[in-house]
Amino acid sequence: MKRIVTLFVAMGLLLGMGLVVAPNTDAATKITIAGMKPEGEPETVGMHKFGEYLKELSNGKYEVDVKPNSMLGKEDAYIDLTKRGVIQMCATGTQMSKFHPAMAMLETPMLYDDLDHAHRAMNGTTFELITEGFDKKSGMRTLNAFPLGYRHFYTKKPINSIDDVKGLKMRVPNIPLYTNFAKEAGISGQPMPFAEVPGALDQGVIDGGDSPLSDIVALKMYEITPEITKTGHILVLHSLFINDKFYQKLPEQDKEWFNKAAQMAAEDVWKMVAEGDKNAEVTIKNGGGHVAEPSPELKKYMKDAGVRSWTLFTDPKSKQHVPNADEILKSAQSYSKK
């Protein structure tokens, strides 16, 4: 009895001094988001930034658990987990075109003059036209668009002319968008998983491939294919996706937090990629690689190949036909300042 009295006296003193704080019984809601890239790369940075902003905007109501580097499986696996609502979110790119063909047009070859041009288009009607109807077909919602970087050639030998490009055996992702562009550019596209690239290079199966500078640096491709040619033929764009049923059940204020956090994160990644490309060039050169600008003739050749490849989306007979493809292309071109 004496202990109980003592305890109540102590509690009274603490309350009087304002030192007792009622416990917070509202546990944060955990949001799981999956991606394929390792830590430090733009996609993963974007996921972490989203989590930081969402926690801040919601005053701790939501906490984001980032699962990068294919921790929850390959893209198809974690896309399916998001679609079924097993996890709430994921980050990916043109893989979503299997639900909505227009999503592949995010990476339309030779469509943008530079990052700033693409940035304006993704913050404008081009992005809206591409994603229109995606939620109904996929069960997921697109929250933003951010770059991983332009794809550039990495090869063992220098590429100085159009003739150097024709007949090149280049690794390409097994995606119609990429294989079709390679064909239009006179390249012998060799679809294969990226993990097989080093072995294929050693055996002479391929002469090289193409990747954003961030990937070329992260994987040190310049050590085995030291010639980097800045063709910039495809801008890799990814997005954060959220299960639509989960999103629709959120209070309106919470939806605003999710949308704003996603946009803030995307803006950070746009800036990061612009700066990262400059730093990547320095790293490549310091590592013994060579970074070269294509000649005006080669630039035009690649541009023309890119424009020809657009029929993949505009031709009604194509399996990848996008009904509003012409509208999307015109919209993207309207953001050019050239």
N, C-alpha and C positions, 0 to 999 in steps of 0.2 A: 504494500500500500504506500509505503514511504517513497519507493522508486517511482510509482505512478504520479504521485504529487510532485515530486522533483521534476519529472519529465514535463508535466503541464506547466510548471513554473518556468522551465527553460524555454518551452515553446512560446510562452507569453512574452518573455523577454525578447526572443528573436523576432516575433511578429512586431513588437513595439519598435524594434530597431530596423524593420524593413528587410531582414535578412532571409526570411523564409519565402521562397517563390513557389507558387503552385506548379506542379509538374505539367508539362505539355503532353496532353494525351492524344494530340492529333499527329499521328505518325505520317511521315512523308509518303506520297504515292510514288512507287518506283516505276520508271519507264525504261524498258530495255530496248536498246537500239544496236543493230548488228551491221557490220560492214566487212569488206574484204581486204582493205589496205592496212599495212602495219602502222604502228605509232609514228608520228612525225610527218606523215604524208597528208596532203590537203584534205582528203575525205575524212580521215580520222580526226584531224584538227577541227574540222567543221562539226563533227559529232560532239566532241568535247565542248566546243564553244557553245553549241546549242544547249547542252546540259547546264553550263554555267549561267547562261542568260535566263533559261527557264527557271532555274532555282532562285535566281535573284528577282525576277519579275513576279514570281508566285510567292515570294517571301518564305521559301522553303517548303511549299506545299508539294512540289514535285522534285524528285531526284532522278537523274538519268544515269543508267548503268550502261556504259559503252562496251560493246563486244567487238573489237576490231580484228583484223588479220584472220578472217574466216573462222573465228572461234566457234561460231554456231553452224559451221558448214559452208559449202560453196554458195555462190549467189542464189542459185535456184532453190536451195534448201532454206536459206533465211528469208527469201522473198515469200516462200510458201508459209513459213511460220508467221510472217507479218500479215499475210492475206487471211490466214485462219484465226488471227487474233491471239496466237500462242505468245508472241511478243508484240509490243506495240508499234515498233518502228524499225526501219532499215535504211541504209544508204546504198544506192546503186545507180546505174545509168540506162543505156539502151537495152539492157536485158528486159526492161519493162515493155518493150515493143511487142512481146508475145501476147500481151493483153490488149494493147492499143498501138497499132503500127506507127502512128504519128510520133511516138516517143523516140523512134530511131532518128527522126529528123533533128533532134537536139544536136546530133553530131554530123549533120550534112557536110560532106567534103567541100572545102574551099568556099564556104558560105560567108564567112566573116573576114573583114580586113585585118582585124587585130582583136586583142582582148577587150578594149574599150567598146568596140563595135558590138561584140557579143554581149557584153555587160548591159548595154542599153537595150538590146533586143530581149534579153532574159528578164529585164525589169519592166518590159513593155508588153505589147500585144502579141508578139511572136510566141512568147512562153505561154500565154493564155490560149492561143490558137492550137498549139501543140498538145497541151494537156486537157483541152476541152473534151469532156466525156470519159476521161481516163478513170475517174473514181467509180462510175457506174459499171464499167467493164472489168475492173480489177478488184474492187472492194478496198482499194487504198486511195489515199489522197496525196498529191504532190505539194510539199510545203515551200520548196525553193529550188534554185538551180545555181550551181557553183562549179568552177572549172578545176580540172586536175592538171590542165596544161595542153598545149598544142603537141601533136604527135610529129616527131622529126625522125628522119632516117638515121640508123646507126649501121655502118658497114665496115668491112675490112679494108676496102679500097675507096679512094676519094670518088665523089660524084661531081664531075665538072661539067657535064653536058647531058643533053637529052639522050644521046646514044648510051651513056653510062647507066641510065635508068632502065631503058628497054631491055627486057630479058632478065633483069635481076630476079634472083630467087629469094623472095622475102617472106618471112613469117608474118602471117596475118591472123587476127582472131577469127574464129569460125562463125562469122556474122555476115549476112548478105551485104550490108552496108560497106564492109571492109573488103570483102572478096570482089565485089563489083567495081569498087574504085581502083583496086589493083589491076584488074583487067583493063579498064579504060586507060590506065597510065602505062600499059604495056609491060607491066610487072607480072612475073610468074608467082602469084600468091600461093603460099604454102600454109594452109590452115593447120594450126597445132597449138596445144596448151603452152603457155609461156615457160613452164618448167622444163620443157623439152628443148628450148632454144639453145642453151650452151652446148649440149651434145650434138645437135644438128649443125651448129657452126663448126665444131671440131671435125665432124665427118664430111663437111662440105655440102650437106644437104641444102643449106640455105646460105645466102651471102650476107644476110643481116635481117633487120626488121625495123619497126618504128614504135616509138614510145614518147611520152612526155619527158622533158628533161629531168623532172623530179624522179621518175622511175629509172632513167638511165644512170643517174647518180646513185640512187639508193641501191641498185643492183650492180653497180660498177661495170656496166656494159662497155664503157669506154676502154676497159682493160683488154677486152678480147675483140671489140670492134671499135677502134679508136677514131674512125671518121664519122663525125656527126654533121649532117647536112640539115640546116634549118628550113625544111620545106613547109612546115606548119600546115600540112594538108587537112588535118582533122583536129578540131578542138574537142577534147574529151570533157563532157559535161555530166555531172552527177547531181542527184537530188536527195533530199530527205523525204521519206515516205512514211505515212502513218496509217494504221488500220482505220478505215473510214467509220466503222460502227463505233469504235472507241472514241474517235474524234467527235462524232455527232452527239454522243452522250455527254460530252463536256459542257459545263456551264458556259455561257457566252463570253464571260470575262476570261475564263481559262483558254478558250479557243484563241482569243486575242493574244494571250501570253505565248501560246505555242507558235502562232503565226509570226509574232514579232521576234521571238527568240530565233526562229528559223531564218528570218530575213537578216537579222543582225549577224548571225553566224556566217551566212553566205557572203555578206559584205566583207567580213574579215578574211575569208578564203580568197576572194577576188584580189584583195590587196596582197595577200601572202603569195599567191602564184606569180603575180607580176614581179615581186621582189625576189622570189625564189628562183625564177628563171635566170635572173642576172647572176645570182650567187652560184647556180648550177654550172653556168658556163665557166666561171672561174675555177670551180672544183674539177671540171673535166680537163681543162687546160693544164692545171697543176698536176693532174694525174697522168699526163702524157697523151691525152686525147686532143683532137683537133675539131674546132667548131667552125663551120664554113657557111656563108650565105650562098644560096643558089644564084646562078646567073639570071639576068632578066629573061632570057629565052627559056630557061628551065622553069622559072616562076610561071610564065605564061602557059607553058606546056602543062604544068600541074593544075593550074586554074582551069584550063580548057577540059582536062580530064575530069576534074571535079564537077564542072557544069554538065558534062555528058552523063555523069553518074546519077544526076538528079532524076533521070527518067525512071529509076528504080521506084521512086515515089509518085511521079506524075503520070506514068503510063497505066491506064486502066487495066491492061492485060498483065501487069506485074503482080506477083504474089505479095509484094510489099507496098502495093498501091495505097496511097493516102488520099481520101476524097478531097480534102482541102489543102493539098500539097502546094498548089500554085499560090494560094492565099498566104500560106506560111512563108514561102520563098519571097514573095513580094514584101511581106511585112518585115522580114529580116533585112532585106536589101534597103528598105526605107530608113533604117537606122545608120546606114553608112554615111560618113562625112566626106567621102571621096567623090 
